Amino acid sequence: MRFSLFKQRCAAALLAAGALAIPGAMPAAAAPAYPAKPLKFVVPYPAGGPLDTVARAIGDKLKDSLGQPVVVENRPGAGGNLGADYVARQPADGYTIVMGAVATHAINPTLFARMPYDPVKDFSPVTLVADVPNVLVMHPGKAAALHITSLRELVEYARRNPGKLDYASGGNGSAGHLSGELFKSMARVSMVHIPYNGAAPAQLSVLSGQTDMIFDNLASAAANIKAGKLKAFAVTTAARAAAFPELPTIAEAGKGLGLEGFDISTWFGVFAPANTPREIVERLNHDIVAILKTDDMKARLARIGAQPAPGTPEQFGALVQRELRKYAQIVKASGAKVD
């Protein structure tokens, strides 16, 4: 009886050992190394724009370093909120990333009465990609008629003639609008804001003389500045623009006028969903930063007036926090609201 029981136990042990040797019966294998499938790179704006162009250029090179296809998907709407929110709700596995921007992660949280995501808690910063300076330009005929040849003379005229000058923008809450509001506040001047439905008609209004000036995107204004159709006074960033090194910054040109520290740019960068594993964030950061340092990417960014600005995830996260605080003050002061 005891011998029979012993044989039964031996047989059970042999069966168990045999089962371990059968592929289908083995414990679950470790997850495959990242990345094991294609990545989705979401652009929360329409195809053909500067962010879309840069995302596709990065994706094209990223597929080589990651060894997986990178599919760029446009999800525009609600000032970029729809696409950003979509990514915030995806699994935190590194397979869905978004090209966020100053609008989606700094301006919109105060501009919109209701936000579908938290720009800090719902994302893992990967790297800042680039920033694009804006430039303060005026209709040259208007400038000549008013004898305004510099930023200082512009501020002095506006102080002597409150409400006489106006500036166009692509709409309430746009970067151009908020640049104007910050300028008015710091320089202590009164100017009338004329919002348009988009940057193109706003710029056209200045070119045609319907409005006096605009804080325009440097890339879109460059050709008209060179042709003499727009008079440029200064760029809005803390540093001069590589494309127009002769143009001072507003902070430089406005020294003594209260404009020291003026700094506004249209920046954009890569985010992953919150809680994406650190090793995946670091892998993406390493590869994208390397891409941004190549001569080819520098040239592509220069064509749209952008300056590469790669950095660490921590540096990018700190930038988002600073920009959120800055734009909260500017948006509230402007009274701009959506919804």
SVG drawing of the C-alpha trace seen along z (x, -y; Angstrom):
<svg xmlns="http://www.w3.org/2000/svg" viewBox="-19 -113 44 115">
<polyline fill="none" stroke="black" stroke-width="0.4" points="0.0,0.0 2.8,-2.3 4.8,-1.4 1.7,-2.2 1.4,-5.6 5.1,-6.2 4.7,-5.4 1.7,-7.8 3.7,-10.6 6.7,-9.9 4.4,-9.9 2.9,-13.2 6.3,-14.7 7.4,-13.5 4.2,-14.9 4.8,-18.3 8.4,-18.3 7.3,-17.3 4.7,-20.1 7.4,-22.6 9.2,-21.4 6.1,-22.0 6.2,-25.6 2.6,-26.3 2.7,-25.3 5.6,-27.5 5.1,-30.6 4.3,-33.9 7.4,-35.2 8.9,-38.6 7.5,-41.5 9.5,-42.2 12.0,-44.9 10.7,-48.4 9.8,-49.2 8.2,-46.0 5.5,-47.6 4.9,-50.9 4.6,-54.2 1.8,-56.7 2.9,-60.4 -0.2,-62.6 -0.2,-66.2 -3.1,-68.1 -3.3,-70.5 -4.2,-70.1 -1.8,-68.6 0.6,-70.9 1.3,-73.2 4.7,-73.8 4.2,-71.3 3.0,-68.7 6.0,-69.3 8.4,-68.9 6.7,-65.9 6.9,-64.1 10.6,-64.9 11.3,-63.6 9.1,-60.5 11.0,-59.7 14.3,-59.7 13.0,-58.1 11.9,-55.0 15.5,-54.3 16.8,-54.6 13.9,-52.8 13.6,-50.1 9.9,-50.6 7.6,-52.7 6.4,-56.0 2.9,-56.9 2.0,-60.6 -1.7,-61.2 -3.4,-64.6 -6.2,-65.1 -7.0,-68.8 -9.8,-70.6 -10.5,-72.9 -7.2,-74.7 -5.2,-71.5 -7.1,-70.2 -8.7,-67.2 -5.4,-65.7 -3.7,-66.3 -6.6,-64.8 -6.5,-61.7 -2.9,-61.0 -3.4,-61.7 -6.0,-58.8 -3.7,-56.3 -1.8,-53.5 1.5,-54.7 3.6,-52.3 5.5,-54.7 3.6,-53.7 1.6,-57.0 3.2,-60.4 2.1,-63.9 3.6,-67.1 2.3,-69.5 2.8,-73.2 2.6,-76.4 -1.2,-76.5 -2.0,-73.0 0.2,-73.0 0.4,-76.7 -2.2,-79.0 -5.3,-76.8 -5.6,-75.7 -6.4,-79.3 -8.0,-80.3 -10.6,-77.5 -13.3,-77.5 -13.3,-73.7 -10.2,-71.5 -10.4,-67.8 -6.9,-67.1 -4.3,-68.5 -1.2,-69.7 1.1,-68.6 -0.5,-65.6 -1.6,-63.8 1.7,-63.9 5.3,-62.8 7.5,-65.4 10.0,-63.9 11.8,-66.9 11.3,-70.5 11.8,-70.4 12.0,-74.1 10.7,-77.5 9.7,-80.1 10.1,-83.8 7.3,-86.3 8.3,-89.7 6.7,-93.1 6.1,-94.5 4.3,-97.6 3.0,-98.9 5.9,-100.9 3.7,-103.7 2.1,-104.1 5.5,-104.1 6.8,-106.7 3.7,-108.9 4.1,-108.8 7.9,-109.2 8.3,-105.9 11.7,-104.4 12.4,-102.3 10.7,-100.4 11.4,-103.3 9.7,-105.8 6.7,-103.4 6.3,-103.2 6.7,-106.9 4.1,-107.6 1.6,-105.1 2.1,-106.8 1.4,-110.2 -1.6,-108.9 -3.5,-106.3 -5.8,-104.2 -4.7,-105.6 -2.6,-102.6 -4.1,-99.1 -2.7,-95.7 -4.0,-92.7 -3.9,-89.0 -5.1,-85.6 -7.8,-85.6 -8.5,-86.0 -6.0,-84.0 -3.6,-83.5 0.1,-84.0 0.0,-87.3 -2.9,-88.5 -1.1,-87.6 2.2,-89.1 0.3,-92.4 -1.3,-92.2 2.0,-91.6 3.6,-94.4 0.8,-96.8 1.1,-95.8 4.9,-96.1 5.3,-99.2 2.2,-100.9 0.6,-101.8 -3.0,-101.6 -3.5,-100.0 -6.6,-98.5 -6.7,-94.8 -8.3,-93.7 -8.8,-89.9 -9.1,-88.1 -10.1,-84.5 -6.6,-83.2 -3.0,-84.5 -3.2,-84.9 -6.0,-87.5 -4.5,-89.3 -1.2,-89.7 -3.0,-90.7 -4.8,-93.5 -1.4,-95.0 0.0,-94.6 -3.0,-96.4 -2.9,-99.2 -6.2,-98.3 -4.4,-97.8 -1.2,-99.3 0.9,-96.4 1.0,-92.8 3.1,-90.4 3.6,-88.0 5.3,-84.6 8.8,-85.3 8.7,-82.6 5.6,-84.0 6.7,-87.6 10.3,-87.0 9.7,-87.4 7.7,-90.6 10.3,-92.1 13.0,-91.4 10.8,-92.9 10.2,-96.1 6.5,-95.4 6.6,-95.2 8.8,-97.2 10.3,-95.1 11.2,-96.5 12.1,-93.6 11.6,-89.9 9.7,-88.7 12.1,-86.1 14.8,-86.5 17.5,-85.9 17.9,-87.3 16.7,-85.1 19.3,-83.4 17.4,-84.3 17.5,-88.1 20.5,-88.6 20.4,-92.4 16.9,-92.6 17.1,-93.3 14.8,-91.6 12.0,-93.6 13.8,-93.4 16.9,-94.9 15.2,-97.6 12.8,-98.4 15.4,-98.9 14.3,-101.7 10.7,-101.4 9.6,-98.6 10.1,-95.9 13.1,-94.2 12.4,-90.5 9.9,-90.4 10.0,-86.9 7.3,-85.1 7.8,-82.4 5.8,-79.7 7.4,-76.5 6.5,-72.9 7.8,-69.6 7.1,-65.9 5.0,-64.4 4.0,-60.9 1.1,-59.9 1.7,-60.3 3.4,-57.4 5.2,-56.2 8.2,-54.2 11.3,-56.2 13.5,-54.0 11.1,-54.6 11.0,-58.3 14.8,-58.4 15.0,-56.3 12.7,-58.6 14.5,-61.7 17.9,-60.3 16.8,-59.5 14.8,-62.7 17.6,-64.9 20.1,-63.2 17.8,-63.9 17.4,-67.6 21.2,-68.0 21.7,-66.8 22.4,-69.4 19.4,-68.2 16.9,-68.9 18.5,-72.2 18.0,-73.2 14.4,-72.0 13.6,-74.0 15.4,-77.1 13.1,-77.0 10.1,-77.6 11.9,-80.2 12.3,-77.7 15.3,-77.3 16.1,-73.7 15.9,-73.6 16.4,-70.0 16.9,-69.2 16.1,-66.8 12.6,-65.7 13.2,-67.6 14.1,-70.8 11.0,-70.5 8.7,-69.9 10.1,-72.9 9.5,-75.1 5.8,-74.0 5.4,-74.9 6.9,-78.4 4.9,-79.0 1.6,-77.9 2.2,-80.6 3.2,-83.3 0.3,-82.7 -2.3,-82.4 -1.4,-86.0 -1.4,-87.3 -4.7,-85.5 -6.5,-86.8 -5.2,-90.3 -6.4,-90.2 -9.8,-89.0 -9.7,-86.4 -11.9,-83.3 -13.1,-80.4 -16.4,-78.6"/>
</svg>
